[in-house]
Amino acid sequence: MSAISLSDLDISYGSAKVVEGVSFDVAEGESFALVGESGSGKSTVLKAIAGLAPDWTGGMSVLGQPRGHRPDRGFARRCQMVFQDPYGSLHPRKTVDTVLSEPLQVHGLGNRDARVEEMLRAVGLDRRFRFRYPHQLSGGQRQRVAIARALMLEPKVMLLDEPTSALDVSVQAEILNLLKRLRAEQGLTYLMVTHNLPVVGFMCDRMAVMNRGRVVEIAPATALHDGSFADPYSRALYAASGGTAHD
């Protein structure tokens, strides 16, 4: 069973079609990247899966369950999203404890104290962070909290929208290492949007290259080491990145 399956997906904003004919499958446990320049439609695909871009046609399923156009409480138990900006994704007047407890309250799940502390440990934050507010945290700490929030309901699929691009370079590697470790420990499937090809080389098994709303190529991450891209746009993107991606 595929963790994520998209078939001939079209996405519109009003009268403008911004994604057209996108099809790919992500296997359970795989880390799959959507890459391309700004405006290529890659983040829009993520938003459609998450239910944040509801004007779409085509086929979409997550862990074998068809994805509808309406809010689906059960979907939140299967799939969660981590956003690009840890400064904007956390409520400024809510403590870390409140942020992490809310998903459990909404879904009627108990054992909140133990679960909150367990997830803080999982993302490398000790218990003293539990009752702090976002303004008392660094950017990297905020993104760790955002990752912990996404994991509170124990989803198996994570949508990652440029999860390190708003962070200092020194912190980016810490967050990428954390995500890599969590995937291994919890058997997670990742669909990651990024424009950073070295991140793909470090994090992902395969990638779909997007240009002007379409997927032009699906390639293994090893193509970042040997340059074995077939599509001219993919080759140009690879060359523009310096032609190499390192582990």
N, C-alpha and C positions, 0 to 999 in steps of 0.2 A: 504493500500500500504506500502511495506517495504521501508525504507530509503536506505538501502543497501542490496543487495541480491547477494550472491556468490553461484555458483553451480558447483561442481566438478572442482574447479580451480587448474590448474597445472601451475607453473611458473619455467622457466629455466633461467640460466645464461650460455650462450654457450651450451655445451653438458651436463651440470650438472643440473639435476632437483632438485630444492631446496624447492619447495612447491608442494604437491601432494594431489589431491582429496579434497580440502577444500570447504566446503559448510556451510553457515549459513546465517541467515537473521537478520537484525537489524531493529526494528520497528521505525517509526517516533517518535522523542522525546526521544528515549532511549539512555542510555549511556552504551556502550558495550565495554568490554576489550578483547584484545588478550594478553594472558600471556604465559610465558614459559622462559626457559633459553636462554642465548645468543646463536644465531645460530639456533634457532628453526623455523625460517621463518616468525616470526610475523611481523617484519618491512617490509619484502619483500611483504607481502600481502598488506600492506598500500601503498607501492610504486606502486604496480600494479594498484590499484584503482586510484591513483593520476596520472597515466600515466608515471611514472618514471622507470617502469620495464615492457617494452612492449612485452616481449617474453612470452606470456601466452596463455593458451587454457582453455575452459570452458565457463561458463556463468557469466556475471557480469552486474548489473544494479544499478543505483543510482537514487532514487526518480522516479522509473518507467522507466527511460531512459536507454536503453542498452548502455554499455560502450564499445566503439570501441578501436582499437589499435592506432588510429591517434589522434593528438591534436584536441581538441574540445573546441572552445571558450565558448560555452554555458555551458560546464561542470564547468568552473570556477565560474559561477554565482550560481551554485548549491552546489559546494563542494570545500573546501579549506583545506590545510594542514599546521599544525604548526610543525616545526622540533625540534629535540632534542637540538641543539646547537644554542643558541641565539647569540653567537659570530661569527659563520660562516654564519648564514642565513641573516644577514643584510649587505648591501654593505657599506664598511668603509668610502667611500667618498661621500655618499649621506645622506642628512639630513633626520630627521624623517618626515618632511613635504613631501619631494620628495618620500620617501619610501611609504607613505600612499596615496599620490596622483596618483602614477603610475597606479594602477589598474583602477582607475576612468578614466584616460586618455586613456588607452588601450581600454576600453569598451565604450568610448564616453559619459561618464556620467558627468553631470554638478554639480553645487552647491558644488564645491570641498572644499572651505574654511570651510563652515559650517559642511560638512561631516567629514573633518579631525578633527576639534575641537570636534565634537560630539563623534567620536570614541576614541580620547584621553581621554575624560571624562569617557567614558564607561569602559576603562581599568585602570582607576585610575591615569592618568597622567594629570597635568594641562598644560595650553597652553604654558608655558615657555619652555617645552620640545620640542616644535614643530620644532624649527630650530637648534636643537643640532645634533651632529654626534654620531654614535654608541660608539666611544671611550670615549665620555663624559657621558655615561650611565653605570649604574651598570648592572650586569647580569640579575637581576630581572626586571629592567626597559627595557632592550632590549627584554626580552621575552614578556613583556606587549606590546611593539611596534609590535613584530611579530604577536601576537594575534590580535591586532588592524588591521594590514595589512590583515590578513586572513578574517576579518569581513567586510572589506570595501565594498565588492560587495554584502553584505547581503546574504551569502549562508545559507542554512538550515542544511548542513552536514559538520562536522569538523572532519578531520583526525588528531589525536594527537600522534606524535611519541616520546614517553618518554619526555613529555614536561617540566618536572622538574628535570630530572636526572643530568643535567649539572649545576644545581644551588646549592648554599649553602642551607643546611637543613633549616636554619631560613627563607629563602625566598620561599622554596618549598610550604609551607603551604599557603602563601599569593597567589601564582599563582593558586594553586588548588582551593582555596576559590573563586578566581576571575572566574575561568572556571565554577565552579558550579553555581555561580550567573548568569553569562552570559547565560548558558544553560536555566535556569529558565526564565530569562527576555526575551530572543529572541526565545524561542522554538526550540533550537538547538538539533540535533542528534550528538552524539559523538561516534566515533570508536577510542579507545585509545589503544596504545601499551605500555605495561609496564612490568617490571619484579618485581615490588614492590607491593606485595599483599595488604598491608594496604592501598595503594592508590586506588586499586580496591574497597576495602570495603567502602572507603569514597566517591568515585566518580561514581560507576557503578551499574547497575541493574543486568547485567549478564556478563559472561565471557566465552570465548573459550580457553581451555588449549591446547597449541601446543607443540609437541615434534617431532623433526627430520622432520619438514616439513608437519606434519599432525595434524589435530585437533583430540585429543584423548577424549575430553569431553567438553560438553557445560553445564555450571552449573550456578545457581543463585548466586549472590554475597553473599546471606545469608549462603552459604556453608563455607564462610570464618569465620563465627561465630560458626557454629555447626560441622564443619568438615565433612559434608555429601557428600564427593566426592566419585565417583564410581570407577574411574580409578586408578590403582596403582601409575602411574606417578604423577597424580594430587595430590594424598595423600602424596607422597614423597615431592612434591613442597610445599605443605601446611605445612608439618612437618618442613621442612627446614627453613620456614619463621617464625618459632616460634609457629605455630599453632593457631595464633589469628590475627584478623584484627579489629581495633577499628574505630568507627565513630569519 
